[in-house]
Structures are given as C-alpha cells and as structure tokens.
Amino acid sequence: MKPMINCQKLITINLLFLSLTLPGTIFSQTLTQTVRGQVIDQDSKAPAIGAHVIILESEPFLGSVTDLDGKFRIDKVPVGRVNIKVSYLGYEDKIIPNVLVGSGKEVVLTLEIVESVIKMEAIEVTAKKSKADVLNEMATVSARAFTVEETKRYAGSINDPARMVSGFAGVVPNLEGNNDIVVRGNSSKGILWR
C-alpha cells in the first residue's frame, strides 16, 4: 500500500508544479512599444518627406517612411536599447545609438538631419543655334530668321525689318519707296512679316 501513496503524492506534486509553471511559459510574450516622431532639416526646420527611419539589427525588420509632415511611427519595437538610423536623399545618414525603449510609454523623437555637401567639378552647358536654321521647315531657299532685338541692334534698321533685310544677299529694295521686300525678283506679296 505504501508505494501507491507515494505514487499519488508524486503525481500531485508534479501536477502542482506544472500548474504553477505552465501558464507562465504558455502566456509569456516579449514586451514591445511604439517609437514615433518627426524628421526635420537641421537648418531650415522643414520636414523631411519620404525619409527612411529604421531600427538597426531588428528581427524582423522594423522601419517606417516619413509622411508629408515628416512624421513617422514604428510599432512593435522590442523593449530595451535600440539603434535608429535615418536616411534621406541629399542628406547625411544619421544613427542615434542606445535609444531606451521602455514598456511604460511611447518613445517620441525629433530627429534633425544635415544636408550632404559634395564638391564636384564645374559643368558648363552651352547651346548654339544656327541663324541659318529657320522656323518654317517648308522653306527650302531664301529663308532667314531674325529677332526683334536684331532689328534694334543693326545700324540703319530703326526697328524696321524691311530696312534690315535690304542688306542681305538677294534682297532688292523696292524702288517705289514703300516697305516691300523683294527677294531674288519674286513678288513681295508672298512674304509675311510682323
């Protein structure tokens, strides 16, 4: 009879031990918290729209992108010390080490980033347009473009295109003294100028 009592005591002790330790292991969870804040330019205090804010060495990957106000929110960050990295195009990456995340309240940060300056060689962009090119692609011969500024610049033109073009090759002044432009003996009625 004694072995039966010892066996019942042993089972009761095991059940009591399991009932005390099992709920702690089944229902245990890692504590997490929210990290939120704003990313701004250090000099202008303008919000950084689209900046990447990540928790370094987190598994699974935790991160966020800032909205139109430069604000971000990262949920389910494990409690403890974390390193935060901010990256934004045209700005230097910023790492904030050892940010303490506690279970009691959210971590609210204002992160200021510095504009990245890169010294580069000078680039010179120039454009040249040939005066021989005309706006009217249908004109094959006797076409020449000029601007209003050119009529002011050349001596004797006095803001008059007819006087200005009289010096061009193939242009004959009208002998009647009116403002017609005659190019290579053609009629002046086909020429349009404003």
Sequence and secondary structure as in RCSB ss.txt:
>XXXX:A:sequence
MKPMINCQKLITINLLFLSLTLPGTIFSQTLTQTVRGQVIDQDSKAPAIGAHVIILESEPFLGSVTDLDGKFRID
KVPVGRVNIKVSYLGYEDKIIPNVLVGSGKEVVLTLEIVESVIKMEAIEVTAKKSKADVLNEMATVSARAFTVEE
TKRYAGSINDPARMVSGFAGVVPNLEGNNDIVVRGNSSKGILWR
>XXXX:A:secstr
 HHHHHHHHHHHHHHHHHHHHHHHHHS    EEEEEEEEEETTT  B TT EEEETT SS EEEE  TTSEEEEE
EEESEEEEEEEE TTB  EEEEEEEE SSS EEEEEEE B               TT  S TT  SS     HHH
HHHSTTTTT HHHHHTTSTTEEE TTSSS EEETT  GGG    
